[in-house]
Amino acid sequence: MKKRLLLLLTLSILFFNCKKEKTIGLITDKAMVVSAREEASKIGADILQKGGNAFDAMVATELALAVAYPYAGNLGGGGFMVYRKNTGEIGALDYREKAPLAAHKDMYLDSLGNVIENKSTLGAMAVGIPGTVAGVFAAHKKFGSLPIQEILAPVIALAKRGVIVTSKQEARIKKYQPYFLKANKDSILFDKNWKKGDTIKYPDLATTLERISQNRRDEFYKGETAKRLVAFIQDNGGIITEEDLAKYEAKWRTPITFTYDDLRIISMSPPASGGICLAQIMNGIEPFDLDKYGHNSTKAIQVITEAERRAYADRSFYLGDPDFVEIPIETLISKEYTKNRMNDFLFEKSTSSKDVSHGNITMTESDETTHYSIIDQFGNAVSVTTTINGAYGSKLYCSELGFFLNNEMDDFSSKPGTPNMFGLIGAEANKIEPEKRMLSSMTPTIVEKNGQLYMVVGTPGGSTIITSVLQTILNVHEFDMGMQEAVNQPRFHHQWLPDVIKIEPTGFDKKVKNKLRQLGYELDQTNSPIIGKVDAILVLPNGKLEGGADPRGDDTAVGF
């Protein structure tokens, strides 16, 4: 209770200061990395200073987060990257986890067809085939410039030297220790009573990274590490095999692109739902004068909530792995389709989610994720969101290799119509199938303005990822904020079901909240004191860069 009160006080001070004066983030001339931990941002920025590009820094930052931020940084998970080169070329990389070959649609149901509690979230049966190592090596092979050994050297040194525990990390470890005991047969590194200021060293992870540095991606998918990982998973009751690892490949995708006023938004495509949902929401609110309504005003919150409600309803029905299901992408992100979806919205009262289904078309992750944004000195940009799904993933820790394993199998529809750990409801499009990638809310995004690089933005936050990215972009574009100021603002979220507006506990006007209730909206301020942890970069009119590192976490911007 004391920790919660302290957090609320911190947020109160933060939002009070935001209103009193403009908060300006780190300003640099040439390059910047913003991530969940200072250690990772610094390693990424150092790679840029050595002459590496954004893709070299991606490898360094991602793997440094596996050391410094085991809560979500990982070797045992996966993610998505959206990039924009200085030539204007754009693209996306999907290194999302996949279901094992032995997976099937009823694997989490009992004999009566009911979902078995914790089976898709805790322990070895929750683990999807990891994609992180394949992802960073795919990016480096196509665009990297520095040798992989040079990029990994500081990451390995960090693992050996150790990482200092912050107060937030101390609280996270204590909170999840009971689950570590449930998921693991033996004692693990995180069972200890770690305190703020302690240094946690990761010698086993360092050894794993050394083998990967020497033998590259095949070490993880076909080498000694692969064999040890499979033996560990199976010994703990899992079904992943050496064949599963050997067959895994990251996949290049075409990003979702759309316009909003004079902006061009470039975001992640399926199996991430982020780009499509972001397009639908922004198309829905574009005809309205948000800037005139005012930031976090009753009308602004209404418009955004109603657009979110309809987009998340469509998400639950249409979206899944595009290699397995046909998704009507062009229709879903069209302005005409969204206009029709918003036709029944009235300012006089809320729409009820029970009256909102998916749209008619002829045919058919979590506070525990992490995001980083990079702009290099050459003008290349990457936006990367990576995850092991829940906090510390499945809570299953491979001590021999030094990392936690994901619980991404919960992102499938264990039973269509039944909510997952984030309360999201899925349908047949996201049912479990062998080698299928599970649907995600991750939304790594790059924004252009008048054809030039303008923003790099993303966040963790499970189902709230999409709406946190949305509000950060709107705060800059509609309400004339700088990036740090935009990141600091209080956020809200609606996802169709449950039919509530989740809002952060401080920073919202009492009159606005009362008016929303009068209009029929239910507000939830209890479930989560934090919505998202945005890490973003804004290109200023003079060409300098402003970093927005979310004070809700230990996030830090580093640049030169």
N, C-alpha and C positions, 0 to 999 in steps of 0.2 A: 504493500500500500504506500509506503514511504517513497519507493522508487517511482511509482506512478505519479504521486503528487509532485516529486522533483521534476519529472518529465513535463508535466503540465505547466509547472512554473517556468521551466526553460522555454517551452513553446510560447507561453504568454509574453515573456520578455522579448522573445524573437519577433513576434508579430506586432507588439507594441512599438518596438524600434523601427519596424518596417514602415509603420504609418507616420512616424515622426520625421524620418529622414530617409533619403534614398540610400540603400545598401549597395555598395559597389563591390563586385568580385575582383579576383586577381586580374590585372591587365598585363598582357605581354605583347611584344612586337611581332614575334615570328611563329611560335608553336606552343601547343598546350596539350596536356593530358589531364582529364578529370576522372577520378575513380573513387571507389569506396574506401580506399586506404592510402595514406600519404606514401607509404613504402612502394606501393605499386605505381602510383602516379610518378614518383621520382624515377623509378627504374625505366618506365616508358619514356619520360622526358629525357633522361640521360642517353637512351638509345637514339633519340632524335638529334641530340647535340653531337653525337658521334658521326652524324651524317646519315643515319638510317631514316627511312620514310615511315609514314603512318602505319603501314602493314607490318614492318619490323617492330614498331612500337606496340602494335596490337598483340603480337606474339608475346613480347616481354611483359606487357601489362596484364594480359590474361593469365599467364602462368605465375606471375608474381602475386596475383589475387588468390591463386590456388594455395599459396604459402601464407599470405598475410590475412586472408579473409575466408577461412574454411567454412564459415557460416553459409556462404554461397559461392565463393570462388572455388574452382574445382579442376581436377582431372577426371572426376567420375560423373560428369554431367554433360551438358551441351549448350548450344546457343545459336544466335543469328547475328550476322553482320550486314549492315548496309554501307556502301561506300560511294564516294564521289571523288573522282580524280581531278587534278587541276585542269584537265582538258575538257571537263564537263561529262566525261563518261561515268555512268552509274551502274551499279550492280548489287547483287545480294548473295550471301552465302548462307546456306542452311546446314548447320551441323547439329541439328536436333537429334535427341536420342530416338532409337527405334525399338519396337517390340521384338523380343526374341522369337526364334523360329518355332519354339514350342508354345508360344502364347496363343490363347484363344478367347473368344468373346465372353465366355462364362467362367473364366478362371478365378474371378473374385466373388462368385455366387455360391451359396450353400445349396443343399438338395431341394430346398423350397423356392429357390430363385431369388433369395434375398442377398444383399451385399454383406460380405463377411467383414466385420469391423477391423480396421487397421491392416488388413492383408495387402491393400494397394498403397499403403503409406509407410509401413514400418517393417524393416527387415528385407531380406534378400529377394522375396517375391515381388517387391515393389520396384525393383531396379530395371531400368531400360538400358539398352546398349549405349555406352557413353560415346559422345561425339566430339568432345572438346579438343583432344589431341589431333584428330583428323582435321578439324576445322582450322586450327592455327597453322598446321602444315600446308593445307590447301591454299590458304591466303598467302603464306610465305612463298610457296612454289610459284604462284602466278605473279605476285607483285613485289616480293621481298627483295632487298638489296644487300643486306649484311649477312654474313655466314651465321647459320643457326647456332653454332657453338658460341659465337660472340654474343648473340642475343640472350642465350640461356645462362651464360656465366654469372651475371649479377643475380639472377633468380635463384640459382643453386647456392650462391654465397649467402643470400638472404635466408634460405632454409637452414643452412648450417649455423649462421650467426644467431638466428632467432628473431622473433617479432615481439615487441612490447605489448602487453595486454592493456587495453583501454578500459575505462569504466563501463562503456556499453558492451564490450566483449565479455567482461567479467559477468555482467548480468545475463547475457545470452547463454553462456556456458552453464551457469547455475540453473537457469530455467529448463534447459533441455537434458541435464544429467539423468533424471529419472528415465527418460526415453533411451538414452545410451545404454543404460543397464538392461532394459528390455530387449534391445536389438542385438546386443553383442554377448557372445559366450564368455569372453575374457575381459579383463580390465583394459581400458584404452587410455590414450594420452589425456583425453579431456575429462576423465573421471577425477582428476586431481583438483584440489581446492585452489584454482588459479585466482589471483588477485590483481587488481590494477597495479601496473608497474612491474609485474613479473615478466620474465622473458621466456617464451615458449620456443624451443628449438625443434626442428623437424628433420633429424638425420635420415630417417627412412625415406621421407619424401625427397630429400636431396639426392639420395642414391638412385631412386627411380628417375628423377630428372636427369641425372648424369647418364643413365642408360639411354634415355630418350635423346639426349643431346648427341650421343655417339651413334646410335642406330636409327634415329629419326622416327617417323610415325609408325613404321612397322614394329618397332619395339613394343609399342602399346597394343597393337592389334594382332601380331603374329609371333612376337619374341618371348623372352623370359617373363617380362611383365604380364603379357597376355596369359601365359600359362599359370602364373601365380594368382592372377586376378580371378580366372575361371575356377581354379581349385578352391579359392576362398569363398566365392559366391555359392558354389555347389555344396561346399561343406556346411554352409549356413542355410541350406534348403532352397537355394535359387535355381533357375533353369537356364541361365545364360551359358553358352558353350563356346569353345574355341572357334567353331565355325561361325557363330554369331559375330564375334569380334573380327574375324578375317574377312567377312563379307561386308563390313560396314564401310560406307563412303560418305563424305560430305558432298553436298550437291549445290551447284550454282543455280540461282533462281533469278527471275525477272522481278524487280521490286514493284510495289504498287505506287503509282504516281497520279496525282490529281492537283487541281488548283484551288486556292482559296484567296479571293481578292487578287492581289498582285504577287502572291506567294505560290511557289511550286513545292509540294510536299512529296518527299521520296521516303517510303517506309517499307516495312517488311511484308512480304507476301506469304500465303499459306505454305506450310502448316501453321505459321503464325497468323493469328486473327487480327493482329494490331493494325496493319496497314488498311485492310478493308474496313474495319470498324471505325478507325480514325477518319477515313474518307467519308463514310456514311454520316458520322456525327458532324463533321465540319461542313459537309454539304447541307445538312439539316439546319445548321445555325447561320450559314452564310447570308441568307436573305434578311436576317434580323440585325438591328442596330445595337450590338452589344456595347460598343463604346459609349453610346448615348445612355444606355440603361445604367452603366456604371459597374465597376468591378465588384463581383460577389453581391450584387443587388438582387432583389427578389426576382425581377424579370429575367436577368441574366442567368440566374440559377435555374429558373423554370425552363428556359429555352434549351440550355445545355442538358438538363436532366431529361427532358422529353426526347431529345435527339439520341441521348445515350440509351434510354429505355428501348427505343425501336431498333437501334443497331445491335444491342445485346440479344434481343429476341431473334433477330436474323442469325446472329453468330451461333446460337444454340442449335439451329436447324440445318444451316447450309454448309458450315465450315468443317474442314478436316484435312487430311493429307491429300494434296492434289494428285498424287500418284495412285490413289485408290478411289477417290470420289470426284465426280464432275462438279465444279463450283462455278456458278454464274457470276464470275468476277466483274465483268464489264457492266452487267446490269446493276449489281449491288452497289458499285461505286459511282454510278451515273447520277447526275444531279436531278434528272427527271424522276427517277425511281424514288429518291429520297424526298423530293417535293411531295409526291403522292403519299408517302409514309407520314409526313408531317401535317397533312391536310386536316386531320381531326384534332389537332392541338389547339386549345383555347387558353388564353391567359386567365380566364375567370375561374378555372378549376384544374386540378391535376387529372391526368389520365390514369386509369387503373391498369396495372400490368395484366390483370386477368382479362382485360378487354383488348390487349395487344398480343397478337400472335406474330409469327414470321410473315414477311410479305409474300404475296403470291407471284411466283415466277414460273413460267411454263418450262418444266424439266425437273428438276429437283434443286502465375505463376504467381508472385508472392513477395510479400515483403522480403522473402527469402531468396530472391533473385538478386543479381547485381548488374550494374551497367557502367560502361565507361565511354567517354567521348574523346576523340583525338583529332586535332588539326596539325599537320606538320608544316615545316618551313617552306615546303614546295607548293602548298595550297591543296594537298590531298586531305580528305576527311574520311574518318570511319566512325560509325556508331554501332556499338556492340552491346548486346544484352545476353548474358549467360547465366546458367542456373543449375542447381541440383533439385529444384522444386521446393520442397519444404525446408524449413530451417535445418541445416546439416543433413538435408536429403532424407534418406531412409533411416538415418541415425546409425547405419551400419558402417563401421570404420575398419578399413583394412590396415592394421598396424604394420604389417610387413612392407606395404607399399606407401603408406603414409597419407591416405586420403579417404574422405567419406564418399559413399556411393549415393546416387540420386534415388528419388522415389517418383520418377516421372510417369510411371505406369498409371498413377492416379489421375493424370491429365486426360486419359481416355475416358470414354463413357463406360464405367464398369457395368452399369445398367442404364440404358437410355431413360431419361426422365428423372434420374436420381442425382442430387447435387454432389460435386466433388468437394475436396477440402476447402476450396475457395467459395463454395456455394453456387458454382457455375453448373448449369444443367446442359447436358449434351444429348445428342440424338444419334441416329444410325450412322450418320456421316463420320462420327468420331468413335465408332465401336472398335474394340480391340481386334487386330488382325496381325499375323506374323509379318515382321519387317516393315510395319506401318509406323509412321511418325505421328505422335500424339499432338493434338491441337494445343496451341500456346497463345497466351495473351501478350507475349513480348513484342515491343514496338520500337526497335531502334529506328531512328528517324533523322533525316537530313532535310533542311529547308533551304530553298533558293529564293532570292528576291531579285527581280529584274534580271534573271539569268545568272546571278552571281551567288556564291556560297554565302549563306546567311546564318544558319543555326545548325548545330549538331546536338541532338537531345535524346534522352532515354531515361529509364528508371526501372527499379524493381517494383514489386507490389502485387504480384498475383493478378487477380482480376482488375485491380485498380491501375495497372500500368497504363492502359490506353487513355484513361481519363486524366491521369497525372501528366502525361505527355501533352495531351490536348490543352490543358489549362496553362501549362508553361508557355506553349506557343502563343496562346491567346493573350496571356499577360504581357508578352513583348509586343505583339502585333496590334491588339485592340486597345490595350491600356497603357502603352508607351513606357513599359518598364525596362530596365536593364536586366541582364541575365540573372545576376545574383538576387536582385529584388524579386524577379519573377519566380525563381526557385523557392524563395523563402515564404511566399504567400500561403495562407491556409487553403486546403483543398477539400473538395467534396466528390462524391462518387455515387452513381446509380448504375445497376447492371440488369435491369428488367426484373429478375427475381433474385432475392426477396425484394418486395416492392417498398424499399426504403431509400432515402438519401443518407448515405454515410457521410458524416462531416467530422473534420478534426475539432477537438474540444475547445480550441481558442481561436480568436480572430474573426469570428462571424458576428455581425450586428444582431443584437437580441430582437430588435424590431423586425428584421428580415426573417429570422427564424420563426417568430410568432406569426407573421403574415403567411409564410409557407405552410405552416400547420393549419391556418384558417382556410387555405385553398385546398386542403386535403392531402398534403404531403406528410408522410411519416419521416421523422428525422431520427438518426441513430448516431449518438455521440459516445457510445460505450464500448463497442467491439474493438476498435483500434484507435489509439491516440495519434497514430501516424499513418498518413496515406502517401506512399511513394517516398523515394529518396533520389531525387532527380540530379543527374550530373550532366551538365550541358555547357556549350560554348557558343557565344554570340560574336559574329564579325561586326565590329563597329564601323561607322561611316568613314573613319580615318584609316581603316584597314587593320587596326589593332584588334586583339582578341580579348573578350571578357569571359572568364570562367564563372560558372554557377555551380558550386559544390554544396550539396544539401546539408545544412546543419542538423538535420534530423538524425544523421549518422556521423561517422568519423571521416566523411568524404572530404577530399582535398584536391585542389587544382594546383598543378605545377607546370611551369613553362619558362620560356626565355624569349 
